[in-house]
Amino acid sequence: MNPTTRDAFMPVYAPPDILFTRGEGCYLFTDTNDKYLDFTTGIAVNCLGHSHPHIVKALKDQSDKLWHLSNMFRIESAETLASRLAALTFADVMFFANSGAEANECGLKAMRRYHYDKGDKQRTRIIGMTHSFHGRTIATVCASGNKSYMAGFIPNDYGFDQVEFGDIDALKATITDETAGIILEPIQGEGGINVADKAYLQAVRDLCDAEGILLMFDEVQCGAGRTGYLYAYEALGVTPDVLTSAKGIGGGFPVGVCMATNAVGQHMVVGTHGSTFGGNPLATAVSNAVLDIISDPAFLTQVRDNGEYLRAALTQLANKYPHVYGQVTGLGLMVGLKVTPPNTELLTMLRNEHHILVVKAGGNSLRLLPPLIVSKAEIDQLINALDQVAQTYQPS
């Protein structure tokens, strides 16, 4: 049997027949040494590209010392990371996990526990948004409310409601005396790179304060420098009570973190939550190395500048080929491009004919998530490819 066959996998994925064996900077290389420009970064994970020397060194150095302890014992690198994140963000306390879904599970539990401890035990319902994505666990699927992801798994609503993203009146009408909190992505990723309007976010914040409920931002995809700010809430001017981060904060190593104010986090006492692997020495050593770079103001300024360059170039393309390309959305280097043809057809053309990798998203969009170290020359490579795709596209 071919040792690389996929026969032994559950058939939940359908990857193209390409085998990548190494990466360097913004590029991936196949087993036949074909070179691909990577504007997917593992869906916003490899924020500093592939094999970044600072991250590689941190991983190698830590791997020679200590890999795993569990949280029965103190972990120095985790304590360092928590203190640094507290100093850099609104949050006072952290819980480390291994993924965005796990971080979101912690945040959802924390919002409910907050009200439980305050004596409002009926406040268990959580409101999510349409077109959202929070993970594939039972609770995070329910929070997202995507019927295709729920089919066959979810026998009831598990205490979650959904309202239209951006509709403050619908949100007001959904809140009851059983509502514990609201979860939303300030920039929706899978839903199509939908940036929340600042006035809407502020209205949500004001509504939460008026109703005595909590606001949770899922920044698993839009956080960790992706917008040109360490976290998107800074760019949008609204501060949550709980925030989750993963993907880019590990730079390619599995790391998740649930951040909270002390008012919320103090209720997550011993026995309320836990993780065997969360905050392990390897993960947090790598995450500290990532944070060394993405917390640098000069680095974040470069991300914003390159994001503006990319969006301006895409807008020019949309004006040149309005029958193929449409609205450009996003912030920093989290960019969406609405398209008229099926997005999968354009994605395939970019991959097969130009060796450029992008991700699809809702609203028939292309999702562009390059490494935050991407150069203008590499952005130009993408733009030139998109130009050629528009010239040669023929409906299938």
N, C-alpha and C positions, 0 to 999 in steps of 0.2 A: 504494500500500500504506500502511496506517495505520502511522505511524512508531513507535507504541507497541505494536504487535502482538508476541506472544510466539512467532510462527512460527519465528523464527530461533534460538530457544533449544533446547538439548537438553532433552527432556521429563522432567527429573529433579525438577522442582518443580511444585506444583499450587496456586498462590496463589488466594485469592478475587478476584473482579472488583472490586477497590477499588484506586484509585491515590492513594497518599499523595505529597504534593508538598512539605510542609514540616512541621516539628515545633517545639514550644515547650514547655519544661518537661516535664510529664508527659503532654502531649497531642500527637497527630498530626492533621494536617488534609489532607483529600482535595483533588483538583482541583476539586471543587464546593464546597469550604470546609466540608464536614461535619467535625465535631470528634469524636475518639475518645480515650478515656482509655487510656493505654498501660501495661498490666501485663505486657508481653513484653520491652520494651527491647531488641529485636533478639536475643532469647534471652540476656539478662543482659549485654548489651554496653554500651548507653547508660546507664551507671551513674549519671550526673549529669543524666539526662534529655536532652532535645533542645535544641541550640543554646545550651548553657550559656555565658554570656559569658566566663568565665575560660578555657574551652577554645577558644572561637572566637578570642579575642584571641591566644592562644598560637599557634594555627594560622596566623592571618593574619600575625602578626609574623614567624614563621619562613619563611612562603612568600615573603616579600619578600627573604629573605637567601639561603637555600640549601636545596634539596630533597633532593639525593642525591649521595653520594660513592662508595659501596661501602665495604667494610671494608678496602680497601687503604690507607685513610687514617684518622687519628684523627677521631672525631666527638665534639665537646664535650658536646652534650646527652645522648648515649648514656653517656659516662663519668660525667656527673652522675647520671643515672638509676641506673646500676649501683651507684654509691657509696651513693646514698640507700637503695636496696633492701637492700644489704648491711647498712647501719646499722639498718634497721627489721625485719629478719628473721634467721632462723638462718643464712642462706646467706652464703658468702664470695665466690662468683663467679657471673657471669651469662653467658648466651648469649641474644642477642636474635634473634627471628624475627618472622614476620608473622601467625601464627595459633596457636591451641592445638594443632592437629595437628602443626605444625612444631616447636613447643616440646616436645611429647611425643616426637617422633622423636629429638630431641637427648637427652632424658632416657633413653630406651631404649638409645641408642647409648652414652651415658656409663656406664650400669650394666654393659654388656657389656665396654666398654673397660677399666673399673676392674679387672675380674678378669683380662682378657687381659694387662694390664701387670704384674699381680702373679704371673703364671705359671700361673694357673688357667684355662687356655684352654678347658677343657671347660665352664666355667660360662657358658653362653649362654642358657639357657632362662629365660623370664620368666613369672611367674604373674599373671594378671589375674582379675577378679571377674565373676560373673554380673551381669546388669542394668547393666553399665557402659557408658560411652561415652567414647572417647578421640580420636575423629576419623575421617576417611574415607580416609586414606592406607592403603597395604597393611599397614604395621606396626601402625598404631593400630587398624585394623579387626581384625587378628589378636589384639591385646591385649584388645579388648572381647569378642571371641568371639561376636558376634551373627550367627547363621547367615543371617538375611535380608540383612545387609549384606555377608556374605562370598560369597554365592552368585554363581557365575560369575566370581569374581575370584581366589579363594584355592585353589590346587591342593593345598596342604599346610598344616601348622600354623605354619610359619615360626619355630619355636622358642618357641611360646607355649602355656601351659596355662591353664585356667580352673577356679576353684573357687567354691563358693557364697559370696556376700557375707555375712559375719558368722559363718561356720562355721570356727572356729579349728582343730578337729580335722581337717577336710577339708584345710585349708591345710598342717598339719603332715604329713599323709599324702602330699601332692603334692611336697613339697620333696625334691630329690635332690642328689647331688654335682654335677649339671649346672645347678642353679638359680643364676642370677645375681642376681635380685631380684624384688620384688613391686611391682606398680603398682595403685593403687586411688584412688578418689575418696572423701575423707572424708565428703562428702555427695554421693550420687549424684543427678544432675540428670535426664537423660533416663529413667533407670530408675524414677523416681517420687518424687524428693525423699526418699531414704532416708539418714538420718543414722547414721553408724557409731557404735555404742556405744563409750563411752570405754574400758571394760574390754577390749573386743575389740581396739581400736586399740593399746592398750598391750601386749596379748598378741602382736599382730603385730610390734610394735617389738622386744619381748623375743625373739621367735622369730628375727627377722632378726639380732639381735646374737649370739644363741647359735649360729646357723648360718653366720655370717660373710657374709651376703648383704645387699643394699641395699633400702631402702624408699623408694618414690617416690610422692608424692601428686600427683594431677592436680587442681589447684584452678583449672582454666580457668573453670569456671562458679561455683564457690562462693567463690573468692578475690576480691581487690580490694575489700574492704569489704562484700561482700554479706551476710555473717553478723553484721555489727556488730563484727567484728575485721578487721584488715587481711587476715589469712589465717586460714582455719578451723582450721588446726592449733593456733593459739593458744587457741581456744575449747575444743578437744577435748583439749588437754594432751599431745599426742604430736608429737614432732619427726621429720620424715623426713630422709633423706640428700639427696634431690632433690625439687624442687617445680616444677610448671609453672603458669604464669599467662598469661592472654590475656583475651579478651572485655573485661571492665570496666576492665582496666589501661590500655586505650587510649581509653576513653570514647566509642567509636564509630569511632576510627581503628584500622586493622589493626596490632596489636602483639602479640607473644608473647614470653615470656621463660622460659627454663629456668634455675632457680636450683639451686645445689649447694654442699655443703661443699667446702672446698679438697681434702679427702681424695679426693673423687670428681672434681671439676672439673680438678684438675691433670693428669689423664690425657688431657684433650681438648686436645692440643697442635696446633700449626700443621699443617694438612693433614688432620686427623681429621674436621673438620666446617666448615661455612661457610654463608653466606647472602648473596646479592647485595643484597637490600633490607633485611635484618634490622638493626634499630638505626639506620635512616636518620634524618637530622636532623628531618624533619617528624614522623615517628612518635614519636621520643623527646622532642621538644619538647612534643607534646600529652600524652604519658604523664607527663611531669614536672608538667604543669599539673593533670592528674587527681590525681596523688599529693599535690599541695599540699593538696587538699581531703579526700581519703579517708583520709589518714594523721592527720588532726586528731582527737585523742581525743574532743572534744566532738561532732564529727560522727558518729563511730562509736557513741557513747552514744545519739545520736538514732536511728540505724539500729536499734539493739537495742530501744529503747523502742517505736518504731513497729512493729517486727516482733512484739513481744509484744502490742501492741494489735490487730494484724491477726489473729494466731493466736487470741486470745481471742474476737474477734468471729466468726471462722469456727467455733470450737467451739460457740458459742451457736447458730449457724445449724444445725450438725450435730445438735445436741440438739433443735432445733425441727422439722427436716425429716429425720429419720433414714432415710426412704425415698429421699432424694435425695443427701444428703451424709453422708460418713463421717469417717474419721480425718484429723486435721490433723497434718502433719509439717513439719519444717524448722527453720531457725535464722535469726535476723535477718529479712531481707527475701528469703529464698529459701524459699518456702512451697509445700507441696503440699496438695491437698484431694482425698482419695479420694471418688469419686462412684459411685452405683449405676447411673444411666442411662449410655449410651455418652458418654464425655467429649467426643467431637466434636459431639454434639448440643447439649450445654450450652454449649460454646465458641461454636457458631454462634448460639445464642440470645443470648448476651451480646454478640456482635459486631453482629448484625443488628438486634436489638430495643433494645439499650441502649448501643451504641457503646462497648463496653469490650473490649479485646483481652487475651486470656490464651493460654497455651501448653498443649498436651496433654503428658502424660508417661506413663510406664509404670505398671502397676498400676491402669489406668483412673483416672488422676488429672488434675486441673487444676494446672498449674504457674504460680504467681504470682510474677512477677519485676518488680516496679515499679522505677522509678528510685529510687535511694537518697535522693533529695530529696523523696519523696512526702510529702504532708501527711495528717493524720488525716481531714481533710474529704474528700480523694480516696480514702482507704481506705473511708470511710463510703459514698462513691458506689458503690464495688464491692460492698460488703456489701448495700446496698439493692437493687442489681441482682440479686445472687444470691438474695436473698429473693423478689423478684418472679419470677425464673426458677423457683424451687421451687414457687411458687403456681400458675404457669401451665403447667408442663411436662406434656406429653402424649406418651406413647411413640409413636414413629413406626411 
